[in-house]
Amino acid sequence: MYKIGWFSTGRDAAARQLLRAVWRSINKGEIKAEICFVFSNREQGEERESNLFFKLVHSYQIPLFCLSSKRFKEGFGEGWRPEFEKEVMRRLEGLHPDLCVLAGYMLIVGEEMCQRYPMINLHPAAPGGPRGTWQEVIWRLIEEGASETGAMMHLVTPQLDEGPPVTYCTFPIRGEPFDRYWNEIKGRSIEEVKAEQGEGNPLFRLIRKHGLTREFPLIIATLKAFSEGRVRIEEGRVVDSTGKAIGGYNLTKEIERENERHLLRP
């Protein structure tokens, strides 16, 4: 059985929703795998949201490992991060996940952990697209007058958001229903748009809405593809089922089919 390691801070409802969605997909047989452990850098009693996340993990009877990065930092002081990760790996010793997913894990992963585990993370842009937070990505797309965007799962490296694409999907941000909102800001600078409406700008909100509808399906489709051997990671490279190195596995058609099925459900 394909084994998935799950790293999450468990800081909000989205962390629970994602774990729940993947768990359901596994139970339906869509993802031919098991979550062999969950690791969190928070501990019981630290935050209300993470407590709710731990409760969900326990309800699925998934082994849960916790080590508070906040308390570790306070106790260890400067240079805490490498020692923290050594302790994490010690606690996970004996577990051998085929793939690890960073699912709202709010720490940058160091080199030693990246070498120990094949790890992937979500970035809210297509390969070659803007870097940064999802807010920074959307503002850059608007500033550049982009015609499409997307989302990708990338290989985790110590350099934030710089790992090679693993899987991705794309979607247009021109045509209906986008053009009306592009026309509203035509001829205006990005500074003007930000100052007047900020994240309440209709185009900004529409791009975010369409991105969100694809993020969970992309994560699920990615895990499905890995569990079926259609894509895998070998020696830091992303390869297809034949072992050929690829610049990311395009899951756009699968994502769009899933969204269409979702819209047709009663």
N, C-alpha and C positions, 0 to 999 in steps of 0.2 A: 504494500500500500504506500502510495506517495505521501510523504510527511511534510507538513507545513508548520513552521515556527511563526508565532504571531507576536510582534512587538508593538505595544501601545501604552501611552501614558494614561489613556482612559479619561481624558479631561473633559469630554462633553458628550451630548446625546449622539452625535455623529459617530463617535467611536463604538458605541453600543449598536447603532443601526447597521454599521458595516459588518461587525462581527456576526450579528443576527442574520444578515443577508447571505453571507458566505456559509454560515452554518446550515441554513435552510437549503442552499444550493447543494451542499455536500449530502444532506439527508435525502434530497430528491435524486441523487445519483448524477447530477449534472457535472459536479467536480468530483473526480474519482480520487479522493484524497482524504486525509484526516488531519486535524489540527493537533499536533502532538504536544504542544505547550503554548502558554501565553506568558510573556514577560512584561512587567510594567516597572517603570522607574518611579512609581509611587507605591506607598504601603497603605494597608487598611487604616482608616481613621484620619488620613492626611487631608483628603478633600471629599466632599459629598459626591461629586460626579464620578470620581474614581471608585468610590465605594459601590456605587450602582453598577459600574462596569465589572467589578470583581464579583458581585452577586450574580450577574449574568454568566460570567465564566464558570462559576461554581455550578450554576444550574445546568450547564452543558457537560459537567464533569470533566472539564479539560484541566490538566495539571497547570497550576498557576504559580509563577515565581515572581517575587517582588523584591526590589531593593530601592529604597528612596534615594534618588540622586541629590535631592535637597539636603537631607540629613547627612548623607555621605560627604557632601561638599563642606557642610558646616563642621563636621568632625575631622576631616582630613586636611582642609585648607587648600592652599595653592598647589597646583599640579594634581588635583584630585581625579581628573577624568580618566587617565590611563589606568589608575589603580581601581577605579570604579568598574571599568570594563573588564579588568582581570577578574574581579570578584563575580561579575555577571557570568563570565564564561566558566568560572569554577562551579557556580551553582547549576549551570546548564550542562556540565560535563556528563557524558554518557548519553546525551540526546543527540541524534544525528538527523536534523531536518534536511530534506532535499532542497527546500527553498524557504527563505524567511521573508515575511512581509512587514514593512514598517507601516502601521495603520494608525496614524496619529501619534507617532512616537516623537516626542518633542526634544530630542537630543541629537546632536550631530554624532554620527558613528565614527569611531577611530579606525586607524589602519588595521590593527590587529584583529578586531572583530570583523571587519570587511573581508579579511583573508580567511578567517575561520568559517564564516557562513556566507553562502550566496544570498544576497539581500536585495530586495527591490522596493521601490517607493513610488508614489504617485506624484506627477508634476502636472499642473493644469495648463499645459501648452503642448502643441505638437512638436516632434523633433525639429530642431532648428529654430524653434520659436523663442519668445522672450523668456528670460529667467526671472527668478524672484518669487514673491508671494503671488497668490491668485489676483490680488488687487493690482499689484505692479504689472502683472502680465496683461490684464485687461486694459489698463491705461496705455500701455505701450502699443497694444493692438490698435486702439483708437487713434493714438498719435500717428502711427504709421499708415493708417487707412487700410488695414489688412483686409483681405477678402476671405480668409478662412483661419480657423484655429483648431484646437483639439485638446487631447489629453494623452499622456503617455505614462507608462511604467518604465522606470529606468533603473539600471544597476546602481546600487549604493556604493559610493566611494567617499573617502574622507573629505573631498572637495565638494561642497554642497551643490546639489543639482547639476553636477558635471559628469555623472556616469553615463555610459552609452545607453541609447534607447533599447528597451527590451520588447515592449509591445506598445501600440498606439492606435488612436482613431482620430479622424478629422471630421470637421463639419464646416459648411459655409457660413459666413456672417455678412453676406450680401444677398440681395433678393428679399423676398418676403419672409418674415415680417421685419427685416432689419432696415431696409432702405429708407423708410419714413424717418427713422431716428438718425441715420447718417445725414439725411438732408437737413435735419434740424440743427446740426452743429457744423454744417458746411461753411468753410471760410473762417471758422473760429479757432483760436489756439487752444491747445490742451489745457493751458493754465486758466483760460477763461472758463472752460467747461468745468474744470475741477472746482474753481472758486465759486461758481454759481450754484451748482447742484451736488458736487462731490459724488459719492457712491449712489446717490439717489437719481443720477442721470439715467433716463430710460434705456439708452443704448448700453451703458455699463451693466445695468440690471438684466437686460435681455441676454447679453453674452454670457453673463454668469449663470443665468437660469438654464440655458442650453448646455453649458459645460457641466453643470451639476447633474443633469439627466443622463450624462454619459459616464460619469466617474465610477459609480458603483458597478454598472454593467461592464466597464472596462476591467475593473479589478477581478470580477467574477470570471469573465471570459479569459483573462490572462491565466488565472489559476487552472481553469479548465484546459487551456492549451498546454500548460506545463504538465498537468497530470496525465495528459494523453500523449506526451512526448513530441508535440508539434514544434515546440521551442524549448530550449534549455540553455543553461549557462555552463560553459566549459573553460576552465582556466582564465576566467575573467572576460571571456568572449560570449556573445550571444549567437547561438547557432540554431539552424532549423533541424528538422527530423533526419536529414541526411548528414548532419555534421558541418554543413556549409555556414560560414560566418555571414551574418546578415546585419543590416543597419536598423533592426527593429522589425517586429512581426505585425503586419497591418491587420487590425481586427475591426476596421470600420464597418464592413458589411455585416458582421455578426452583431455589432452594437446597434446598428440601425434596425436590423430585423427584430432584435429584442425590444427596442423602443416601440416599434410598430405593433408588436404583439401586446405590449403593455397598454397601448392606447385602445386596442380592440377589446381588451378584457372588460366584462360588464362591471 
